[in-house]
Amino acid sequence: MPYTQHTSGRPTWLEIDLDAVAHNFQRARAAVAPATGIYPVVKGDGYGLGVLPIARRLLAAGANGLCVATVEEASELRKEGITHPLILLSGLSAGVEESVAALGLQPFVFDPAQLAPLSQAARSRPLTLFLKVYTGMGRLGLLPEQLPEALRLLRTLPGIRLAGLVSHLACADQPEHPDNQRQIDTLRSLLTQYGLSQGQTSLANSGAILARPDSHFSWVRPGILLYGASPFFPANQAQQIGLQPVVSWYTRIVQLRSLPAGTAIGYGQTFVTQHPSLIAILPVGYADGYNRLLGNRAQVLLHGCRVPVIGRVSMDSIAIDVTGLPAVETGTLVTLLGRDGNEAITLEEMAAWRQTIPYEVITNLGKRVAKYPISAQSL
Ligand SMILES: Cc1ncc(COP(=O)(O)O)c(C=O)c1O
C-alpha cells in the first residue's frame, strides 16, 4: 500500500523509498573493503527516480562523492548545495571546460586533446582529473598507446593533476565472462607499466562490486543496485542478492464499464472481449513511460491480485480486465510496479515484458509522473 494517497490531480505517481536506497548502499559498502571509496552514479536524474533526495540520502549514508554524466547534472547538484566531490563520467565535450573548473568537477578524460583546454580552464582553480583508458568496452577511452602522450601532457601543462586511471567493464552483468578477467589484467598491467599503482584507480560498477572483488581497486561506482534492480538481470532478481525495491508505481481507476462479449478495446482493436467483461481504464500511458510493449502482455495488481493489461497502450491510458474481482470502483488503487499484498511486480519482471533491462524501465519514466520520496526518517 502506498504511503502517499494522491487524492487530487492526475492519480499516477511514484514512490521512491529512500530507506531502501540507503539499505542498498550498505549492501555495496559490505561488498567492498572498508578503505574503498564509494561514488554512487546518480546520472540521468538518479536513473530517472529524482536525483536530489537520492543524492542527499546517499551522501548521508556515507558516499564519498557522486558520479554524473553531464555538467548540467553536476550544476544542479551544486546549486542545491552539494559540495562533495562530483565526478564527470562522460560529459567532457569541447566548450564545457570552464564550467568543469568552476564547478570543481573531476572529469574522466578520454582524449589527450582534452588536456590543454582543461589546463587553460584551470588557471584560477587547479583541477583533478582521471584518465579513462580503453580496456575492452569499445566505448569512450584512451587507447593504451595514447597513455604516454597523455601522461607527458599532464607533466607539462599547469593546473591539472592526475588522480588515477579508470575504465569500465563490458560484461560485469556476467561475472564469469572471460573478458572481465582480461579487462582487469589490462588495467593492472597499465598501472604497473606507467608506475600509477598508487593512484585512485576505478573499474567496478554494480555487477563487479557484488561479484568481482578483484575489480574494486581504490573506488567503485555503483548504479543500478542502489535503485533496487539486479545488475545480473535476467539471471536473478534483486531480492535474491539482498537488495530492496526502491520504486513503486501507483495509479487509480478513472473509468469502469461493463461491456458485452465482442467489444474491441483500444487502438487497432487488438483485444476483443470474449465474454461480458468489467473493463477499467487507468490514467497511465507511454508518455508516462508505460511502454507500448506492455500492451496485451503486462499485468497490474489490484487488491493483491494480478490483472491483465488488455489492448494497446495509448499515450495517456491503458485498459485492464477486472472481471470477477470484488470491490472495484472508480478510484480503486492499482499497482503498476511494486507490492500489493502477497503479489509484487518487480523491475525485472517489467523489464522482461518490455524486452529490455531494468535500467531502461526506470530511466524512461515520464516527467509528468509525480515522484514522492518516502522514508521512515524525516525528510
Ligand atoms: C562509467 C560508468 N560507471 C559506472 C556506471 C554504473 O553502472 P551500473 O548501473 O551497472 O552499476 C555507469 C553506468 O552506466 C557508467 O557509465
The ligand as an ORCA input file, in Angstrom:
! r2SCAN-3c Opt
* xyz 0 1
  C      31.292      4.834    -16.334
  C      30.193      4.205    -15.533
  N      30.470      3.708    -14.324
  C      29.522      3.137    -13.555
  C      28.214      3.030    -14.001
  C      27.191      2.350    -13.128
  O      26.794      1.138    -13.713
  P      25.713      0.191    -13.012
  O      24.434      0.916    -13.064
  O      25.702     -1.028    -13.868
  O      26.201     -0.032    -11.634
  C      27.882      3.534    -15.265
  C      26.506      3.400    -15.750
  O      26.205      3.231    -16.884
  C      28.902      4.135    -16.053
  O      28.640      4.633    -17.258
*
